[in-house]
Amino acid sequence: MDRREVAAVLTYVGRLDPRTIRTDAGEARDQLAMWHELLGDVPMATGQGWDVREIVRKRIVSSPYPILPADVAREWQAHRRDRLARHTDPTPMADPDNPEAWRAELLAARDAVAAGVAAPSAHRGITAGRHRPGLKDQLAAVGSYIPLAVRAELAPYRPARAAREAAIAAGGPDVLNVPCGWCHADKGEPCRRRRISLDGSARGNAPRVTAHPGRVDRALAAQAQQASAA
């Protein structure tokens, strides 16, 4: 703000809080010089949500003390930081082989955002927006990301997964959807070989190809319950 704009702000402040009015010419001149010194780089208003009058009005309403120019300057600095925190540098149009031009364009974009001349540039989230209708049907039509022939070749190297997929394909339940009460395997984890030593403690941690019978029964009961609920 220039001195004329700062004088307009002081007039507005005096209308809302007469305590800030200076009747002596020398005091008024010193007050204007102090406010201009602290608010010289603060704009009067921008098109991006900043208005000094709003800041002054909120400050006078919220505080019983006379407003100071530092109060407005701090609000402007906080406003600048918030805008820059929401800004993502767009790719400059300058030649990447010219680092000076590249850096100058980046700094110019940031200065425009900080000054309220331009809106912050933010990248959209990958999952932003509405899902397209029929997207699930399209994904189902694509099939597995592993071809069936490759899956068959991998079966000997991952027998537990192959047995699970074969059971599901035959209409059976997914046993990994329930925990195992015998080996205490959590959901999603295969059953473990649980051996009992002479002192009664459990030992052994090798994964099993097939699930324990109790886990299979629990998975069958969960599948029947889901079918009846549907």
Buried (B, 14 or more C-beta within 10 A) or exposed (E): BEEEBBBBBBEBBBEBBEEBBBEEEEEBEEBBEBBBEBBEEBBBBBEBEBEBBEBBBEBBEEEEEEBBBEBBBEBBEEBBEEBEEEBEEEEBEBEEEEEEBBEEBBEEBBEBBBBBEBBBEEEEEEEEEEEEEEEEEEEEEEEEEEEEEEBEEEBEEEEBBBBBBEBEEEEBBBBBBBBBEBBEBEEEEBBBEBEEEEEEEEEEEEEBEBBBEBBBBBBBEBBEEEEEEE
